[in-house]
Amino acid sequence: MTFWLIVPLGLSFFVYQMTAEQRQLQWQNQRLRSNLIEQGAFDEQTKLRTMVAMV
């Protein structure tokens, strides 16, 4: 009986930690993408900086 009291709590905590880390990574990824766009013009197909940004 104690097993069924402890295991669901541990599993819930483990899933919560995984989703929290995933949300943080997604937030950082979005922030990096927006910084990349703000810092210069990029070609969408090649993901390379265009010559306009160099001038």
mmJSON file of the N, C-alpha and C atoms, coordinates in Angstrom:
{"data_MODEL":{"atom_site":{
"group_PDB":["ATOM","ATOM","ATOM","ATOM","ATOM","ATOM","ATOM","ATOM","ATOM","ATOM","ATOM","ATOM","ATOM","ATOM","ATOM","ATOM","ATOM","ATOM","ATOM","ATOM","ATOM","ATOM","ATOM","ATOM","ATOM","ATOM","ATOM","ATOM","ATOM","ATOM","ATOM","ATOM","ATOM","ATOM","ATOM","ATOM","ATOM","ATOM","ATOM","ATOM","ATOM","ATOM","ATOM","ATOM","ATOM","ATOM","ATOM","ATOM","ATOM","ATOM","ATOM","ATOM","ATOM","ATOM","ATOM","ATOM","ATOM","ATOM","ATOM","ATOM","ATOM","ATOM","ATOM","ATOM","ATOM","ATOM","ATOM","ATOM","ATOM","ATOM","ATOM","ATOM","ATOM","ATOM","ATOM","ATOM","ATOM","ATOM","ATOM","ATOM","ATOM","ATOM","ATOM","ATOM","ATOM","ATOM","ATOM","ATOM","ATOM","ATOM","ATOM","ATOM","ATOM","ATOM","ATOM","ATOM","ATOM","ATOM","ATOM","ATOM","ATOM","ATOM","ATOM","ATOM","ATOM","ATOM","ATOM","ATOM","ATOM","ATOM","ATOM","ATOM","ATOM","ATOM","ATOM","ATOM","ATOM","ATOM","ATOM","ATOM","ATOM","ATOM","ATOM","ATOM","ATOM","ATOM","ATOM","ATOM","ATOM","ATOM","ATOM","ATOM","ATOM","ATOM","ATOM","ATOM","ATOM","ATOM","ATOM","ATOM","ATOM","ATOM","ATOM","ATOM","ATOM","ATOM","ATOM","ATOM","ATOM","ATOM","ATOM","ATOM","ATOM","ATOM","ATOM","ATOM","ATOM","ATOM","ATOM","ATOM","ATOM","ATOM","ATOM","ATOM","ATOM"],
"id":[1,2,3,4,5,6,7,8,9,10,11,12,13,14,15,16,17,18,19,20,21,22,23,24,25,26,27,28,29,30,31,32,33,34,35,36,37,38,39,40,41,42,43,44,45,46,47,48,49,50,51,52,53,54,55,56,57,58,59,60,61,62,63,64,65,66,67,68,69,70,71,72,73,74,75,76,77,78,79,80,81,82,83,84,85,86,87,88,89,90,91,92,93,94,95,96,97,98,99,100,101,102,103,104,105,106,107,108,109,110,111,112,113,114,115,116,117,118,119,120,121,122,123,124,125,126,127,128,129,130,131,132,133,134,135,136,137,138,139,140,141,142,143,144,145,146,147,148,149,150,151,152,153,154,155,156,157,158,159,160,161,162,163,164,165],
"type_symbol":["N","C","C","N","C","C","N","C","C","N","C","C","N","C","C","N","C","C","N","C","C","N","C","C","N","C","C","N","C","C","N","C","C","N","C","C","N","C","C","N","C","C","N","C","C","N","C","C","N","C","C","N","C","C","N","C","C","N","C","C","N","C","C","N","C","C","N","C","C","N","C","C","N","C","C","N","C","C","N","C","C","N","C","C","N","C","C","N","C","C","N","C","C","N","C","C","N","C","C","N","C","C","N","C","C","N","C","C","N","C","C","N","C","C","N","C","C","N","C","C","N","C","C","N","C","C","N","C","C","N","C","C","N","C","C","N","C","C","N","C","C","N","C","C","N","C","C","N","C","C","N","C","C","N","C","C","N","C","C","N","C","C","N","C","C"],
"label_atom_id":["N","CA","C","N","CA","C","N","CA","C","N","CA","C","N","CA","C","N","CA","C","N","CA","C","N","CA","C","N","CA","C","N","CA","C","N","CA","C","N","CA","C","N","CA","C","N","CA","C","N","CA","C","N","CA","C","N","CA","C","N","CA","C","N","CA","C","N","CA","C","N","CA","C","N","CA","C","N","CA","C","N","CA","C","N","CA","C","N","CA","C","N","CA","C","N","CA","C","N","CA","C","N","CA","C","N","CA","C","N","CA","C","N","CA","C","N","CA","C","N","CA","C","N","CA","C","N","CA","C","N","CA","C","N","CA","C","N","CA","C","N","CA","C","N","CA","C","N","CA","C","N","CA","C","N","CA","C","N","CA","C","N","CA","C","N","CA","C","N","CA","C","N","CA","C","N","CA","C","N","CA","C","N","CA","C","N","CA","C","N","CA","C"],
"label_alt_id":[null,null,null,null,null,null,null,null,null,null,null,null,null,null,null,null,null,null,null,null,null,null,null,null,null,null,null,null,null,null,null,null,null,null,null,null,null,null,null,null,null,null,null,null,null,null,null,null,null,null,null,null,null,null,null,null,null,null,null,null,null,null,null,null,null,null,null,null,null,null,null,null,null,null,null,null,null,null,null,null,null,null,null,null,null,null,null,null,null,null,null,null,null,null,null,null,null,null,null,null,null,null,null,null,null,null,null,null,null,null,null,null,null,null,null,null,null,null,null,null,null,null,null,null,null,null,null,null,null,null,null,null,null,null,null,null,null,null,null,null,null,null,null,null,null,null,null,null,null,null,null,null,null,null,null,null,null,null,null,null,null,null,null,null,null],
"label_comp_id":["MET","MET","MET","THR","THR","THR","PHE","PHE","PHE","TRP","TRP","TRP","LEU","LEU","LEU","ILE","ILE","ILE","VAL","VAL","VAL","PRO","PRO","PRO","LEU","LEU","LEU","GLY","GLY","GLY","LEU","LEU","LEU","SER","SER","SER","PHE","PHE","PHE","PHE","PHE","PHE","VAL","VAL","VAL","TYR","TYR","TYR","GLN","GLN","GLN","MET","MET","MET","THR","THR","THR","ALA","ALA","ALA","GLU","GLU","GLU","GLN","GLN","GLN","ARG","ARG","ARG","GLN","GLN","GLN","LEU","LEU","LEU","GLN","GLN","GLN","TRP","TRP","TRP","GLN","GLN","GLN","ASN","ASN","ASN","GLN","GLN","GLN","ARG","ARG","ARG","LEU","LEU","LEU","ARG","ARG","ARG","SER","SER","SER","ASN","ASN","ASN","LEU","LEU","LEU","ILE","ILE","ILE","GLU","GLU","GLU","GLN","GLN","GLN","GLY","GLY","GLY","ALA","ALA","ALA","PHE","PHE","PHE","ASP","ASP","ASP","GLU","GLU","GLU","GLN","GLN","GLN","THR","THR","THR","LYS","LYS","LYS","LEU","LEU","LEU","ARG","ARG","ARG","THR","THR","THR","MET","MET","MET","VAL","VAL","VAL","ALA","ALA","ALA","MET","MET","MET","VAL","VAL","VAL"],
"label_asym_id":["A","A","A","A","A","A","A","A","A","A","A","A","A","A","A","A","A","A","A","A","A","A","A","A","A","A","A","A","A","A","A","A","A","A","A","A","A","A","A","A","A","A","A","A","A","A","A","A","A","A","A","A","A","A","A","A","A","A","A","A","A","A","A","A","A","A","A","A","A","A","A","A","A","A","A","A","A","A","A","A","A","A","A","A","A","A","A","A","A","A","A","A","A","A","A","A","A","A","A","A","A","A","A","A","A","A","A","A","A","A","A","A","A","A","A","A","A","A","A","A","A","A","A","A","A","A","A","A","A","A","A","A","A","A","A","A","A","A","A","A","A","A","A","A","A","A","A","A","A","A","A","A","A","A","A","A","A","A","A","A","A","A","A","A","A"],
"label_entity_id":["1","1","1","1","1","1","1","1","1","1","1","1","1","1","1","1","1","1","1","1","1","1","1","1","1","1","1","1","1","1","1","1","1","1","1","1","1","1","1","1","1","1","1","1","1","1","1","1","1","1","1","1","1","1","1","1","1","1","1","1","1","1","1","1","1","1","1","1","1","1","1","1","1","1","1","1","1","1","1","1","1","1","1","1","1","1","1","1","1","1","1","1","1","1","1","1","1","1","1","1","1","1","1","1","1","1","1","1","1","1","1","1","1","1","1","1","1","1","1","1","1","1","1","1","1","1","1","1","1","1","1","1","1","1","1","1","1","1","1","1","1","1","1","1","1","1","1","1","1","1","1","1","1","1","1","1","1","1","1","1","1","1","1","1","1"],
"label_seq_id":[1,1,1,2,2,2,3,3,3,4,4,4,5,5,5,6,6,6,7,7,7,8,8,8,9,9,9,10,10,10,11,11,11,12,12,12,13,13,13,14,14,14,15,15,15,16,16,16,17,17,17,18,18,18,19,19,19,20,20,20,21,21,21,22,22,22,23,23,23,24,24,24,25,25,25,26,26,26,27,27,27,28,28,28,29,29,29,30,30,30,31,31,31,32,32,32,33,33,33,34,34,34,35,35,35,36,36,36,37,37,37,38,38,38,39,39,39,40,40,40,41,41,41,42,42,42,43,43,43,44,44,44,45,45,45,46,46,46,47,47,47,48,48,48,49,49,49,50,50,50,51,51,51,52,52,52,53,53,53,54,54,54,55,55,55],
"pdbx_PDB_ins_code":[null,null,null,null,null,null,null,null,null,null,null,null,null,null,null,null,null,null,null,null,null,null,null,null,null,null,null,null,null,null,null,null,null,null,null,null,null,null,null,null,null,null,null,null,null,null,null,null,null,null,null,null,null,null,null,null,null,null,null,null,null,null,null,null,null,null,null,null,null,null,null,null,null,null,null,null,null,null,null,null,null,null,null,null,null,null,null,null,null,null,null,null,null,null,null,null,null,null,null,null,null,null,null,null,null,null,null,null,null,null,null,null,null,null,null,null,null,null,null,null,null,null,null,null,null,null,null,null,null,null,null,null,null,null,null,null,null,null,null,null,null,null,null,null,null,null,null,null,null,null,null,null,null,null,null,null,null,null,null,null,null,null,null,null,null],
"Cartn_x":[0.827,0.0,0.878,1.968,2.87,3.471,3.699,4.244,3.36,2.037,1.11,0.923,1.359,1.321,2.562,3.691,4.96,5.248,5.037,5.403,4.677,3.367,2.717,3.245,3.57,4.141,5.509,6.336,7.665,7.567,6.672,6.482,5.971,5.042,4.517,5.615,6.439,7.535,8.532,8.837,9.766,9.229,7.963,7.348,7.31,7.017,7.017,8.399,9.438,10.808,11.154,10.772,11.064,10.346,9.086,8.345,8.859,9.28,9.835,11.119,11.977,13.219,12.903,11.908,11.524,10.993,10.179,9.665,10.791,11.768,12.902,13.716,13.952,14.692,13.94,12.631,11.836,11.89,11.839,11.909,13.268,14.346,15.682,15.841,15.301,15.377,14.653,13.468,12.709,13.455,14.064,14.829,16.034,16.744,17.893,17.472,16.363,15.873,15.501,14.841,14.455,15.685,16.679,17.925,18.633,18.623,19.25,18.574,17.258,16.521,16.767,16.809,16.999,18.392,19.385,20.766,21.157,20.34,20.703,19.686,19.787,18.888,19.433,18.554,18.959,18.102,18.733,18.022,17.308,16.006,15.229,15.615,15.977,16.295,17.654,18.649,20.006,20.384,19.6,19.886,21.232,21.618,22.855,22.554,23.498,23.35,23.44,22.565,22.57,23.581,23.917,24.896,24.379,23.076,22.507,22.899,22.951,23.303,24.774,25.604,27.037,27.399,26.565,26.864,26.529],
"Cartn_y":[-1.187,0.0,1.26,1.215,2.363,2.643,1.574,1.724,2.64,2.429,3.216,4.633,4.9,6.257,7.047,6.37,7.049,7.149,6.078,6.041,7.107,7.3,8.353,9.755,9.998,11.298,11.483,10.457,10.525,10.685,9.945,10.041,11.422,11.95,13.293,14.346,14.231,15.179,15.079,13.863,13.632,14.239,14.04,14.605,16.122,16.664,18.114,18.699,18.065,18.549,18.511,17.449,17.335,18.429,18.678,19.699,21.098,21.33,22.632,22.904,21.893,22.044,22.271,21.573,21.727,23.135,23.654,25.021,26.038,25.839,26.754,26.71,25.522,25.398,26.046,25.885,26.505,28.029,28.55,29.996,30.533,29.828,30.255,30.183,29.158,29.02,30.173,30.518,31.631,32.944,33.138,34.362,34.456,33.344,33.343,33.609,33.028,33.267,34.731,35.334,36.737,37.643,37.321,38.097,37.982,36.809,36.588,37.429,37.497,38.289,39.781,40.218,41.632,42.128,41.266,41.69,41.756,41.296,41.384,40.705,40.984,40.384,39.012,38.035,36.675,36.134,35.348,34.67,33.463,33.356,32.289,30.904,30.81,29.498,28.99,29.84,29.395,29.68,30.519,30.937,31.671,32.334,33.097,34.588,35.356,36.794,37.371,38.323,38.913,40.044,40.472,41.54,42.88,43.079,44.33,44.522,43.477,43.574,43.905,43.599,43.856,45.315,46.045,47.419,48.369],
"Cartn_z":[0.0,0.0,0.0,0.737,0.791,-0.572,-1.333,-2.686,-3.519,-3.474,-4.293,-3.75,-2.56,-2.022,-2.44,-2.584,-2.858,-4.356,-5.098,-6.516,-7.342,-7.212,-8.012,-7.701,-6.448,-6.093,-6.727,-6.666,-7.285,-8.784,-9.405,-10.846,-11.241,-10.488,-10.767,-10.644,-9.634,-9.459,-10.613,-11.031,-12.141,-13.438,-13.725,-14.94,-14.85,-13.673,-13.493,-13.786,-13.264,-13.491,-14.979,-15.66,-17.095,-17.882,-17.574,-18.311,-17.978,-16.761,-16.392,-17.173,-17.273,-18.047,-19.522,-20.056,-21.456,-21.727,-20.822,-20.982,-20.95,-20.069,-19.99,-21.279,-21.812,-23.073,-24.23,-24.267,-25.318,-25.208,-23.976,-23.777,-24.225,-23.876,-24.286,-25.796,-26.414,-27.862,-28.547,-28.063,-28.641,-28.463,-27.295,-27.04,-27.973,-28.17,-29.075,-30.511,-30.929,-32.295,-32.497,-31.519,-31.661,-31.649,-30.834,-30.839,-32.18,-32.759,-34.055,-35.13,-35.091,-36.074,-35.857,-34.607,-34.301,-34.683,-34.624,-34.849,-36.315,-37.196,-38.601,-39.493,-40.763,-41.744,-42.14,-42.201,-42.534,-43.669,-44.51,-45.579,-44.969,-45.162,-44.546,-45.067,-46.341,-46.914,-46.443,-46.462,-46.116,-44.675,-43.991,-42.617,-42.509,-43.615,-43.622,-43.599,-43.068,-43.011,-44.423,-44.741,-46.072,-46.144,-47.346,-47.533,-47.006,-46.963,-46.454,-44.993,-44.238,-42.821,-42.633,-43.6,-43.471,-43.709,-44.418,-44.777,-43.667],
"occupancy":[1.0,1.0,1.0,1.0,1.0,1.0,1.0,1.0,1.0,1.0,1.0,1.0,1.0,1.0,1.0,1.0,1.0,1.0,1.0,1.0,1.0,1.0,1.0,1.0,1.0,1.0,1.0,1.0,1.0,1.0,1.0,1.0,1.0,1.0,1.0,1.0,1.0,1.0,1.0,1.0,1.0,1.0,1.0,1.0,1.0,1.0,1.0,1.0,1.0,1.0,1.0,1.0,1.0,1.0,1.0,1.0,1.0,1.0,1.0,1.0,1.0,1.0,1.0,1.0,1.0,1.0,1.0,1.0,1.0,1.0,1.0,1.0,1.0,1.0,1.0,1.0,1.0,1.0,1.0,1.0,1.0,1.0,1.0,1.0,1.0,1.0,1.0,1.0,1.0,1.0,1.0,1.0,1.0,1.0,1.0,1.0,1.0,1.0,1.0,1.0,1.0,1.0,1.0,1.0,1.0,1.0,1.0,1.0,1.0,1.0,1.0,1.0,1.0,1.0,1.0,1.0,1.0,1.0,1.0,1.0,1.0,1.0,1.0,1.0,1.0,1.0,1.0,1.0,1.0,1.0,1.0,1.0,1.0,1.0,1.0,1.0,1.0,1.0,1.0,1.0,1.0,1.0,1.0,1.0,1.0,1.0,1.0,1.0,1.0,1.0,1.0,1.0,1.0,1.0,1.0,1.0,1.0,1.0,1.0,1.0,1.0,1.0,1.0,1.0,1.0],
"B_iso_or_equiv":[0.0,0.0,0.0,0.0,0.0,0.0,0.0,0.0,0.0,0.0,0.0,0.0,0.0,0.0,0.0,0.0,0.0,0.0,0.0,0.0,0.0,0.0,0.0,0.0,0.0,0.0,0.0,0.0,0.0,0.0,0.0,0.0,0.0,0.0,0.0,0.0,0.0,0.0,0.0,0.0,0.0,0.0,0.0,0.0,0.0,0.0,0.0,0.0,0.0,0.0,0.0,0.0,0.0,0.0,0.0,0.0,0.0,0.0,0.0,0.0,0.0,0.0,0.0,0.0,0.0,0.0,0.0,0.0,0.0,0.0,0.0,0.0,0.0,0.0,0.0,0.0,0.0,0.0,0.0,0.0,0.0,0.0,0.0,0.0,0.0,0.0,0.0,0.0,0.0,0.0,0.0,0.0,0.0,0.0,0.0,0.0,0.0,0.0,0.0,0.0,0.0,0.0,0.0,0.0,0.0,0.0,0.0,0.0,0.0,0.0,0.0,0.0,0.0,0.0,0.0,0.0,0.0,0.0,0.0,0.0,0.0,0.0,0.0,0.0,0.0,0.0,0.0,0.0,0.0,0.0,0.0,0.0,0.0,0.0,0.0,0.0,0.0,0.0,0.0,0.0,0.0,0.0,0.0,0.0,0.0,0.0,0.0,0.0,0.0,0.0,0.0,0.0,0.0,0.0,0.0,0.0,0.0,0.0,0.0,0.0,0.0,0.0,0.0,0.0,0.0],
"pdbx_formal_charge":[null,null,null,null,null,null,null,null,null,null,null,null,null,null,null,null,null,null,null,null,null,null,null,null,null,null,null,null,null,null,null,null,null,null,null,null,null,null,null,null,null,null,null,null,null,null,null,null,null,null,null,null,null,null,null,null,null,null,null,null,null,null,null,null,null,null,null,null,null,null,null,null,null,null,null,null,null,null,null,null,null,null,null,null,null,null,null,null,null,null,null,null,null,null,null,null,null,null,null,null,null,null,null,null,null,null,null,null,null,null,null,null,null,null,null,null,null,null,null,null,null,null,null,null,null,null,null,null,null,null,null,null,null,null,null,null,null,null,null,null,null,null,null,null,null,null,null,null,null,null,null,null,null,null,null,null,null,null,null,null,null,null,null,null,null],
"auth_seq_id":[1,1,1,2,2,2,3,3,3,4,4,4,5,5,5,6,6,6,7,7,7,8,8,8,9,9,9,10,10,10,11,11,11,12,12,12,13,13,13,14,14,14,15,15,15,16,16,16,17,17,17,18,18,18,19,19,19,20,20,20,21,21,21,22,22,22,23,23,23,24,24,24,25,25,25,26,26,26,27,27,27,28,28,28,29,29,29,30,30,30,31,31,31,32,32,32,33,33,33,34,34,34,35,35,35,36,36,36,37,37,37,38,38,38,39,39,39,40,40,40,41,41,41,42,42,42,43,43,43,44,44,44,45,45,45,46,46,46,47,47,47,48,48,48,49,49,49,50,50,50,51,51,51,52,52,52,53,53,53,54,54,54,55,55,55],
"auth_comp_id":["MET","MET","MET","THR","THR","THR","PHE","PHE","PHE","TRP","TRP","TRP","LEU","LEU","LEU","ILE","ILE","ILE","VAL","VAL","VAL","PRO","PRO","PRO","LEU","LEU","LEU","GLY","GLY","GLY","LEU","LEU","LEU","SER","SER","SER","PHE","PHE","PHE","PHE","PHE","PHE","VAL","VAL","VAL","TYR","TYR","TYR","GLN","GLN","GLN","MET","MET","MET","THR","THR","THR","ALA","ALA","ALA","GLU","GLU","GLU","GLN","GLN","GLN","ARG","ARG","ARG","GLN","GLN","GLN","LEU","LEU","LEU","GLN","GLN","GLN","TRP","TRP","TRP","GLN","GLN","GLN","ASN","ASN","ASN","GLN","GLN","GLN","ARG","ARG","ARG","LEU","LEU","LEU","ARG","ARG","ARG","SER","SER","SER","ASN","ASN","ASN","LEU","LEU","LEU","ILE","ILE","ILE","GLU","GLU","GLU","GLN","GLN","GLN","GLY","GLY","GLY","ALA","ALA","ALA","PHE","PHE","PHE","ASP","ASP","ASP","GLU","GLU","GLU","GLN","GLN","GLN","THR","THR","THR","LYS","LYS","LYS","LEU","LEU","LEU","ARG","ARG","ARG","THR","THR","THR","MET","MET","MET","VAL","VAL","VAL","ALA","ALA","ALA","MET","MET","MET","VAL","VAL","VAL"],
"auth_asym_id":["A","A","A","A","A","A","A","A","A","A","A","A","A","A","A","A","A","A","A","A","A","A","A","A","A","A","A","A","A","A","A","A","A","A","A","A","A","A","A","A","A","A","A","A","A","A","A","A","A","A","A","A","A","A","A","A","A","A","A","A","A","A","A","A","A","A","A","A","A","A","A","A","A","A","A","A","A","A","A","A","A","A","A","A","A","A","A","A","A","A","A","A","A","A","A","A","A","A","A","A","A","A","A","A","A","A","A","A","A","A","A","A","A","A","A","A","A","A","A","A","A","A","A","A","A","A","A","A","A","A","A","A","A","A","A","A","A","A","A","A","A","A","A","A","A","A","A","A","A","A","A","A","A","A","A","A","A","A","A","A","A","A","A","A","A"],
"auth_atom_id":["N","CA","C","N","CA","C","N","CA","C","N","CA","C","N","CA","C","N","CA","C","N","CA","C","N","CA","C","N","CA","C","N","CA","C","N","CA","C","N","CA","C","N","CA","C","N","CA","C","N","CA","C","N","CA","C","N","CA","C","N","CA","C","N","CA","C","N","CA","C","N","CA","C","N","CA","C","N","CA","C","N","CA","C","N","CA","C","N","CA","C","N","CA","C","N","CA","C","N","CA","C","N","CA","C","N","CA","C","N","CA","C","N","CA","C","N","CA","C","N","CA","C","N","CA","C","N","CA","C","N","CA","C","N","CA","C","N","CA","C","N","CA","C","N","CA","C","N","CA","C","N","CA","C","N","CA","C","N","CA","C","N","CA","C","N","CA","C","N","CA","C","N","CA","C","N","CA","C","N","CA","C","N","CA","C","N","CA","C","N","CA","C"],
"pdbx_PDB_model_num":[1,1,1,1,1,1,1,1,1,1,1,1,1,1,1,1,1,1,1,1,1,1,1,1,1,1,1,1,1,1,1,1,1,1,1,1,1,1,1,1,1,1,1,1,1,1,1,1,1,1,1,1,1,1,1,1,1,1,1,1,1,1,1,1,1,1,1,1,1,1,1,1,1,1,1,1,1,1,1,1,1,1,1,1,1,1,1,1,1,1,1,1,1,1,1,1,1,1,1,1,1,1,1,1,1,1,1,1,1,1,1,1,1,1,1,1,1,1,1,1,1,1,1,1,1,1,1,1,1,1,1,1,1,1,1,1,1,1,1,1,1,1,1,1,1,1,1,1,1,1,1,1,1,1,1,1,1,1,1,1,1,1,1,1,1]
}}}
